[in-house]
Amino acid sequence: MTEGAGKAQIEVALACMIYGMAGIFLEYIDGMDTGSILFYEMLIGAVTILLYLLWKERLSELRLKGKRKYLFLQGIFTGMTFFCYFAAIRLTCLSVAVLLHYTAPVYVTLLSPLLLKEKMSSRSYMALFLAISGVILVVRPETGFSGLEWDGNYRLGILLGVISGISYAAVILNIGYLKDEYSGMALAFWPLVIIVLLTVPFAAGTSGATVSGNLEVLLTFGLISGGLGEILYTEGLSGIKAQIGSILALIEPVSGIFFDYTLLGVPFCLNTCLGCVLILAAGLMVSLENFSGLSRNVFFLKG
């Protein structure tokens, strides 16, 4: 394990904290559907990345190489993840949608040894168990799941939530496959462009007055989440194992709950507190495993 892996973990963690702010931005966007919000967020994010690369004279990193169909699929998977996740929130409730969305590490853990030839350590299994347990505690409704209404819309929301978790796992696994062919910047930029093209019809159905009224929030949302968040997350994920990235990504619901509590006044219950502790413990366990490997390598070289 190298020092770059530790840096990559920090980048993923910071990106997930940024993603956890999404609820704050969405709270202040009025009169726009999910597809339209995605269009403007991703458009602003893509422009941000492009301007950054122009400033750094690194446009060559965006050159298309091999595995183009998988790069296109990355845009499809990313767009599907965002769209289904937000739709699931609207059709069910935030707790159920988040729980289904963050089943992604389960799919990654099961599939990465087969698809990416990654080995799974016993500590990673324990971290996965802690992380999933933490998510269940965090998102569990106060009255339990048995009291929820199972009408047609709710069943559709459940299906979309499951799809968001599967597509999120596909995003993580596909980055693991593409990271040897494309730079982190290319993996952040091109999926955003694909999502922009796919969501044009949604944006066309939103009036100019509505966009103008939300422009300040959309700009901030796009710059921070679509731009900075995508850069940190994609570059970080390209430097670590898919399994580790999927577990560290569980920091996102923790940061989301923190921002909801501090800025939006959402109640903070005991289940939430215990869940956050478990999720952070899982992330710490993964980090310690890598840094212990780094220490052993340094000791060996000195010896």
C-alpha positions in Angstrom: 0.0 0.0 0.0 1.4 3.5 -0.9 1.0 7.0 0.5 -1.2 7.7 -2.5 -3.8 5.3 -1.1 -4.0 7.3 2.1 -4.5 10.5 0.1 -7.1 8.9 -2.1 -9.1 7.8 1.0 -9.1 11.4 2.3 -10.3 12.6 -1.1 -13.2 10.1 -1.1 -14.1 11.1 2.5 -14.1 14.8 1.6 -16.2 14.2 -1.5 -18.8 12.2 0.5 -19.0 15.0 3.0 -19.7 17.4 0.1 -22.4 15.0 -1.3 -24.0 15.0 2.2 -24.8 18.7 1.6 -27.1 17.8 -1.3 -30.2 17.9 1.0 -29.5 21.5 1.9 -29.3 22.7 -1.7 -32.4 20.7 -2.7 -34.3 22.3 0.2 -33.9 25.7 -1.5 -34.7 24.7 -5.1 -38.4 25.3 -6.0 -40.5 24.3 -9.0 -37.9 22.1 -10.7 -38.2 18.3 -11.3 -35.3 15.9 -10.6 -34.2 15.7 -14.3 -34.0 19.5 -14.6 -32.0 19.8 -11.4 -29.6 17.1 -12.6 -29.1 18.9 -15.9 -28.0 22.2 -14.4 -26.0 20.6 -11.6 -24.0 18.4 -14.0 -23.7 21.2 -16.6 -22.2 23.6 -14.1 -20.0 20.8 -12.7 -18.7 19.8 -16.2 -17.9 23.5 -17.0 -16.1 23.8 -13.7 -13.9 20.8 -14.4 -13.2 22.1 -17.9 -12.2 25.5 -16.7 -9.9 24.0 -14.1 -8.1 21.9 -16.7 -7.8 24.8 -19.0 -6.2 26.9 -16.2 -3.8 24.0 -15.3 -3.1 23.3 -19.0 -4.2 19.7 -18.6 -6.9 19.4 -21.3 -5.0 16.4 -22.7 -6.3 14.3 -19.8 -9.7 14.4 -21.4 -8.6 12.7 -24.6 -10.7 9.7 -25.4 -8.9 6.4 -25.4 -10.0 2.8 -25.3 -12.9 1.2 -23.4 -15.2 4.0 -24.7 -18.3 2.0 -24.3 -17.6 1.6 -20.6 -17.0 5.3 -20.3 -20.4 5.9 -21.8 -21.8 3.3 -19.4 -20.3 5.3 -16.6 -22.4 8.3 -17.5 -25.5 6.0 -17.8 -24.9 4.4 -14.4 -24.1 7.8 -12.7 -27.2 9.5 -14.1 -29.4 6.4 -13.2 -28.1 6.5 -9.7 -28.9 10.2 -9.1 -32.3 10.0 -10.8 -33.5 6.8 -9.2 -32.3 7.9 -5.7 -34.1 11.2 -5.8 -37.3 9.6 -7.3 -37.2 7.0 -4.5 -37.1 9.7 -1.9 -40.2 11.3 -3.3 -42.2 8.1 -3.7 -41.2 6.5 -0.4 -39.4 8.4 2.3 -35.8 9.5 2.9 -35.1 6.7 5.3 -36.1 3.9 3.0 -34.4 5.5 -0.1 -31.1 6.0 1.7 -31.1 2.4 3.1 -31.7 0.9 -0.4 -29.2 3.3 -2.0 -26.5 2.3 0.4 -26.8 -1.4 -0.1 -24.3 -0.7 -2.9 -21.3 -1.9 -0.8 -23.0 -5.3 -0.6 -23.1 -5.7 -4.3 -19.5 -4.4 -4.7 -18.2 -6.8 -2.0 -19.9 -9.7 -3.8 -18.9 -8.8 -7.3 -15.4 -7.1 -7.1 -13.5 -10.4 -6.5 -15.2 -11.8 -9.6 -15.1 -8.7 -11.9 -11.9 -6.9 -10.6 -10.0 -9.8 -9.1 -9.7 -8.0 -5.8 -9.1 -10.0 -2.6 -11.4 -9.5 0.4 -9.7 -9.5 3.8 -11.4 -10.5 7.0 -11.1 -6.9 8.3 -12.9 -5.6 5.2 -15.7 -8.0 5.9 -15.9 -6.7 9.4 -15.9 -3.1 8.2 -18.6 -3.9 5.7 -20.8 -5.4 8.5 -20.3 -2.4 10.8 -21.0 0.0 7.9 -24.2 -1.6 6.8 -25.4 -2.0 10.5 -24.7 1.7 10.9 -26.7 2.6 7.9 -29.7 0.5 9.1 -29.6 2.3 12.4 -29.3 5.7 10.8 -32.1 5.4 8.4 -34.6 3.2 10.3 -37.9 5.1 10.8 -38.8 5.8 14.4 -42.0 3.6 14.0 -40.2 0.9 12.1 -40.8 -0.2 8.5 -44.0 -2.1 9.3 -46.1 1.0 9.6 -45.5 2.3 6.1 -48.1 2.2 3.4 -47.4 -0.2 0.6 -49.4 1.4 -2.2 -48.5 1.4 -5.9 -46.3 4.5 -5.7 -44.5 3.1 -2.7 -43.7 -0.2 -4.5 -42.3 1.8 -7.4 -40.2 3.8 -5.0 -38.8 0.6 -3.5 -37.9 -0.6 -7.0 -36.2 2.6 -7.9 -34.3 2.6 -4.6 -33.0 -0.9 -5.3 -32.0 0.2 -8.8 -30.2 3.2 -7.3 -28.1 0.9 -5.1 -27.3 -1.5 -7.9 -26.4 1.4 -10.3 -24.2 3.0 -7.6 -22.3 -0.3 -7.2 -21.9 -0.3 -11.0 -20.4 3.2 -10.8 -17.8 2.0 -8.2 -17.0 -1.2 -10.1 -16.7 0.5 -13.4 -14.3 3.1 -12.1 -12.1 0.2 -10.9 -12.2 -1.1 -14.5 -11.5 2.3 -16.2 -8.9 3.8 -13.9 -6.0 2.2 -15.7 -7.2 3.7 -19.0 -8.4 7.2 -18.0 -7.3 9.8 -15.5 -9.5 10.8 -12.6 -10.4 14.0 -14.3 -11.6 12.2 -17.4 -13.7 9.9 -15.3 -15.2 12.9 -13.6 -15.8 15.0 -16.7 -17.2 12.6 -19.4 -20.0 11.1 -17.3 -21.2 14.6 -16.5 -21.3 15.4 -20.2 -23.3 12.3 -20.9 -25.8 13.1 -18.1 -26.2 16.6 -19.5 -27.1 15.3 -22.9 -29.5 12.8 -21.5 -31.4 15.3 -19.3 -31.8 18.1 -21.9 -35.5 17.2 -22.4 -36.1 17.8 -18.7 -34.4 21.1 -18.7 -36.3 22.2 -21.8 -39.5 21.7 -19.9 -38.5 24.2 -17.1 -39.3 27.8 -17.7 -36.6 30.5 -17.7 -38.2 32.3 -14.8 -38.0 29.2 -12.7 -34.3 28.6 -13.5 -33.6 32.3 -12.9 -35.3 32.2 -9.5 -33.1 29.2 -8.5 -29.9 30.3 -10.3 -27.9 31.2 -7.2 -28.6 27.8 -5.5 -28.0 25.9 -8.8 -24.7 27.6 -9.4 -23.5 26.8 -5.8 -24.8 23.3 -6.0 -23.1 22.7 -9.4 -19.8 24.2 -8.3 -19.5 22.4 -5.0 -21.2 19.0 -5.7 -21.0 18.6 -9.4 -17.5 20.1 -9.8 -15.4 19.8 -6.6 -17.2 16.8 -5.3 -16.9 14.8 -8.5 -13.2 15.6 -8.9 -12.4 14.5 -5.3 -14.5 11.4 -5.4 -13.4 10.1 -8.8 -9.7 10.8 -8.4 -9.8 9.3 -4.9 -11.7 6.2 -6.0 -9.3 5.6 -8.9 -6.5 5.3 -6.3 -8.0 2.7 -4.0 -9.8 -0.6 -4.2 -13.4 -0.6 -5.1 -14.3 -2.4 -1.9 -12.6 0.3 0.3 -14.2 3.1 -1.8 -17.7 1.7 -1.3 -17.3 1.5 2.4 -15.8 5.0 2.8 -18.7 6.3 0.7 -21.0 5.4 3.6 -19.6 8.6 5.3 -22.1 10.5 3.0 -25.3 9.7 5.0 -23.4 10.6 8.2 -22.4 14.0 6.9 -25.9 14.5 5.5 -27.5 13.9 8.9 -25.0 16.2 10.5 -25.8 19.1 8.1 -29.5 18.4 8.4 -29.3 18.6 12.2 -27.0 21.7 12.4 -28.5 23.7 9.5 -32.0 22.4 8.9 -32.9 21.5 12.5 -33.7 17.8 11.8 -33.9 15.8 15.1 -30.9 13.7 16.1 -32.0 10.5 17.9 -30.1 7.8 19.7 -30.3 5.4 16.7 -28.8 8.0 14.5 -25.9 8.6 16.9 -25.1 4.9 17.2 -25.3 4.4 13.4 -22.9 7.3 12.8 -20.4 5.7 15.3 -20.6 2.4 13.5 -20.1 3.9 10.0 -17.1 6.0 11.1 -15.6 3.0 12.9 -15.9 1.1 9.6 -14.1 3.9 7.7 -11.4 4.0 10.4 -10.9 0.2 10.3 -10.4 0.4 6.5 -7.9 3.3 6.8 -5.9 1.6 9.6 -5.6 -1.6 7.5 -4.0 0.4 4.7 -1.8 2.5 6.9 -0.6 -0.6 8.7 0.3 -2.0 5.3 2.2 1.2 4.5 4.1 1.0 7.8 5.1 -2.5 7.2 6.4 -1.6 3.7 8.4 1.4 5.1 9.9 -0.8 7.9 10.9 -3.4 5.3 12.5 -0.8 3.0 14.5 0.6 6.0 15.5 -2.9 7.1 
